[in-house]
Amino acid sequence: MAVGKRTKAMLAIKPEKADAMPVEKAVELLKKFPPTKFDQTVEIHMRLGIDPKQADQIVRGAIVLPHGIGKSKRVVVFAKGNLADDAKAAGAEEVGADDLAKKIKEGWTDFDVCIAAPDMMGMVGPLGKVLGPRGLMPSPRAGTVTADIAKTVREYKAGKVEFRNDPTGIVHAVVGKISFDSSKLVENIRHFIDHMTSIQPSGVKGQYIRSISISGTMTPGVMVAA
């Protein structure tokens, strides 16, 4: 298979089997790759020593990174009364109850985050077939079922990051944009790694964090020293 000029240029900068390196060096290397016509998203990928089939070893949650992720998320909220007013004031794109449920049931999912007040879950539950497969179902564990609607909306509008391990035990998450200052990317990455370390499931045996890599939308992965 022919190798494109951009791929050749990246491989010249980073050998395929480069050793893991400190976060600062990894970010420095990532920024040396040839630029694209768009601002690439930077992701972190952490291979964990968990058994994804064990419910008590699932790693899932949400985190607000120090410098955001460079993108404002589209937020919808299930709430009534004062909480609905709070959601609108905080910047939610759409707030509702029966009307919103009907719209989603008919297939509308043009949003990134769905938040629900606790008393609305009876209405939201039946929407699981639509929201669940898209990772949009409100969850207490992710912090999207909450009475503190205004704060939660503001956090997601600022780029709050949700994460959950995949079936192979790897967690993938956005940590910023390639255009971020190196120091801000480094701080976001470290914050995410520290958070992941702090939520290690008690049932994990052996090494918890097996490997870490970061990558841009169109770059190879760069291994980070755990």
C-alpha positions in Angstrom: 0.0 0.0 0.0 1.3 3.4 -1.0 2.2 5.8 1.9 1.1 9.4 1.5 3.4 12.4 1.8 1.8 13.5 5.0 2.1 10.0 6.6 5.8 9.8 5.5 6.4 13.2 7.1 4.8 12.1 10.4 6.8 8.9 10.4 9.9 10.8 9.9 9.1 12.9 13.0 7.9 9.9 15.1 9.3 6.4 14.5 6.5 3.7 14.7 8.0 2.1 17.9 8.9 5.3 19.8 9.2 4.9 23.6 6.7 6.3 26.0 7.7 9.8 27.1 6.7 12.5 29.6 3.5 14.4 28.9 5.4 17.6 28.0 7.5 15.8 25.4 4.5 13.9 24.0 2.6 17.2 23.5 5.7 18.8 21.9 5.9 15.9 19.5 2.2 16.0 18.7 2.5 19.7 17.7 5.4 18.9 15.3 3.3 16.8 13.0 2.2 18.5 9.7 -0.8 20.8 10.3 -4.2 20.3 8.7 -6.7 22.7 7.3 -8.8 22.4 10.5 -8.1 22.5 14.2 -7.6 18.9 15.2 -9.2 17.5 18.3 -6.7 15.9 20.8 -7.8 12.7 22.4 -6.3 10.6 25.2 -6.5 6.8 25.2 -5.9 4.8 28.4 -5.7 1.1 28.4 -6.8 -0.1 31.9 -6.2 -3.4 33.7 -9.9 -3.9 34.3 -12.3 -6.7 33.5 -15.0 -4.8 31.5 -17.4 -7.7 32.0 -17.4 -7.1 35.8 -20.0 -4.4 36.8 -17.8 -3.3 39.7 -14.9 -2.6 37.4 -16.6 -0.4 34.9 -14.9 3.0 34.7 -17.3 5.7 33.9 -17.8 9.4 34.8 -17.4 13.0 33.7 -14.8 15.6 34.4 -14.4 19.4 33.8 -10.9 20.0 32.4 -9.0 23.1 33.5 -9.0 24.6 30.0 -12.1 23.1 28.5 -12.0 21.2 25.2 -12.3 24.0 22.7 -15.9 23.2 21.9 -19.3 24.2 23.4 -21.7 21.3 23.6 -25.4 21.4 22.6 -27.4 20.7 25.7 -31.1 19.7 26.2 -32.7 19.5 29.6 -35.8 17.7 31.0 -37.1 20.0 33.7 -40.2 21.9 34.8 -40.8 25.1 36.8 -37.8 26.9 38.3 -35.4 24.3 37.2 -36.5 24.8 33.6 -35.9 28.5 34.0 -32.5 27.8 35.4 -31.6 25.6 32.5 -32.6 28.2 30.0 -30.7 30.9 31.8 -27.6 28.7 31.9 -27.7 28.3 28.1 -29.4 25.1 27.3 -30.4 24.8 23.7 -33.8 23.2 24.5 -35.7 22.7 27.7 -39.0 20.8 28.1 -40.9 17.8 29.4 -43.7 16.0 27.4 -43.0 18.0 24.3 -39.3 17.3 24.4 -39.9 13.6 25.1 -42.2 13.4 22.1 -39.7 15.1 19.8 -36.9 12.7 20.9 -39.2 9.6 20.6 -39.8 10.6 17.0 -36.0 10.5 16.3 -34.6 13.9 17.0 -31.1 13.7 18.6 -29.4 16.9 17.4 -27.6 17.5 20.7 -24.5 16.4 22.5 -25.8 16.1 26.1 -29.1 15.3 27.7 -29.6 16.4 31.4 -32.7 15.5 33.5 -34.0 16.6 36.9 -34.5 13.6 39.1 -38.3 13.9 39.0 -38.3 13.7 35.2 -36.6 10.2 34.9 -40.0 8.5 34.8 -40.5 10.4 31.5 -37.0 10.0 30.3 -36.7 6.2 31.0 -38.8 5.1 28.0 -36.5 7.1 25.7 -33.6 4.7 26.5 -34.0 2.9 23.1 -33.3 6.2 21.3 -30.8 7.8 23.8 -28.9 4.8 25.0 -27.3 3.6 21.8 -26.1 7.2 21.2 -24.6 7.6 24.6 -27.1 10.3 25.5 -29.1 8.7 28.3 -29.0 10.8 31.5 -27.2 9.0 34.3 -26.7 9.8 38.0 -23.2 8.3 37.7 -22.3 10.7 34.9 -23.9 13.6 36.8 -26.5 14.2 34.1 -29.4 13.4 36.5 -29.2 16.2 38.9 -31.1 18.8 40.8 -28.3 21.3 40.2 -29.4 22.0 36.7 -27.8 25.4 36.2 -24.3 24.3 37.3 -24.4 21.1 35.2 -25.6 23.0 32.0 -22.8 25.5 32.4 -20.2 22.8 32.9 -21.3 21.0 29.7 -21.5 24.2 27.8 -17.9 24.8 28.8 -16.9 21.4 27.5 -17.3 18.9 30.4 -16.0 15.5 29.2 -17.9 12.2 29.7 -16.0 8.9 29.6 -16.6 5.2 29.8 -14.4 2.2 29.1 -15.0 0.3 25.9 -15.4 -3.5 25.8 -11.6 -3.9 25.6 -11.0 -1.9 28.7 -9.8 1.3 27.0 -11.0 4.8 27.9 -11.1 7.4 25.1 -11.7 11.1 25.8 -11.2 14.5 24.3 -8.6 16.7 26.1 -8.5 19.8 23.9 -7.5 21.1 20.5 -4.2 21.0 18.7 -4.2 24.8 18.7 -4.1 25.0 22.5 -1.0 26.3 24.1 1.2 23.4 25.0 1.0 24.2 28.7 -2.8 24.1 28.6 -2.8 20.7 26.8 -0.4 19.3 29.3 -2.4 20.5 32.2 -5.6 19.0 30.7 -4.0 15.7 30.1 -2.4 15.5 33.5 -5.7 16.4 35.1 -7.5 13.6 33.3 -4.8 11.1 34.1 -4.9 12.1 37.8 -8.7 11.8 37.9 -8.6 8.3 36.3 -6.0 7.2 38.9 -8.2 8.5 41.7 -11.3 6.4 40.6 -9.5 3.0 40.3 -12.1 0.3 41.0 -11.4 -1.6 44.2 -11.8 -4.9 42.4 -8.9 -4.4 40.0 -6.0 -6.7 40.5 -2.5 -6.0 39.2 -1.5 -2.9 37.2 -4.4 -0.5 36.8 -3.1 1.8 34.1 -1.4 -0.3 31.4 -0.7 2.3 28.8 -1.5 5.9 27.8 -1.4 7.6 24.4 -2.5 10.9 22.9 -3.3 11.7 19.3 -4.8 14.3 17.1 -7.7 13.7 14.7 -5.2 13.0 11.9 -2.0 12.0 13.7 -0.5 8.8 14.9 -0.6 8.1 18.6 2.1 9.2 20.9 2.8 7.0 23.9 2.8 8.8 27.3 4.7 7.5 30.3 2.2 6.4 32.9 
